[in-house]
Amino acid sequence: MRAFPRIAFVLIATLIPARIAIGQNIPSGFQIVLDGSIRMINKDVQQSDGTFERWAIMYDPVRIGVGSTTPGVFIGNVFRATGGEPAFVYCSALPPPDSQNVAFQCWGADKCETSSCPSNTDWTVIASADHPFVVPASFFEPRPVTVPQCPTDRPLTTLQTDCHTVGYYYQSAIEVVGLATTGQAVVLVVVSKSNSNPPVGLSGNVVNATAFNLTAVCQLDSNGSPTQCAPISATGNIADSGNTLNVTLQGQTFSYGFVKASVLQPSMAALTATTPEDASDNLAGTMAATLMPALTRELETAGR
């Protein structure tokens, strides 16, 4: 029987590293069997030289393994970055070192080549209770799915998220601006608090997490539908963790302070954002300068 190849991969060469790094951007597989008892895992583990080795293992979180009283056993293969035949591993859980990690004592072996398997000489200790193999507990869980967050209790901090069903409202002394984003397109609706001017909608594209361009401006009817439209060249951004909305048009920058966020009525499109009922005139840092006159000039210049 061949000796277990202790130089095959870092796990063995160093008698188990204190921590391992999981490949964050490399596809991995995770599945739980039908009865829920076993987790089947294919994940990449980074080595000290920067290469990754594929771990194909099965994990039983309930079973108590050899030499342990702590539930948790994983078995499987490690496919080396240098190629060749995979190594076999058997690991039984030890008391976890902290809330974020789990620890194991492990044995390794080559493939079995005789009918006498297993033999006492087949398996070699590669991580002892005194020098355990420590791995993030998340290694045995599916990678979390990043769900776009569209907060309704605070400002939006990234425009690169589809939040078109939520209106984010900002205001100056005499105007309220509703903002909605699809992650790629952005829409602003400007409403005069005194109703001295008709509501105006602007649309454009998201540039990055905080910036956008505006390419069209439209007057809106009472239902929020666009009527007269014209091209426009303007830019904007959200700043101060989403608490400030800035729009730059014709060399002037207009700033608005965050008021609230609310879910839009299902029957309304992004252009039909409405004035929040509790919009107040005394928001600190509001500006007397408004966006509406500049928008009106743009429409007049376009020959509406």
PyMOL commands that set and color helices and strands:
alter all, ss='L'
color gray80, all
select helices_A, chain A and resi 10-13+137-140+270-272+292-301
alter helices_A, ss='H'
color red, helices_A
select strands_A, chain A and resi 21-22+29-32+39-46+52-64+71-79+87-94+101-109+124-127+133-136+166-171+175-181+185-192+200-206+211-220+226-239+244-249+252-263
alter strands_A, ss='S'
color yellow, strands_A
deselect
rebuild
show_as cartoon
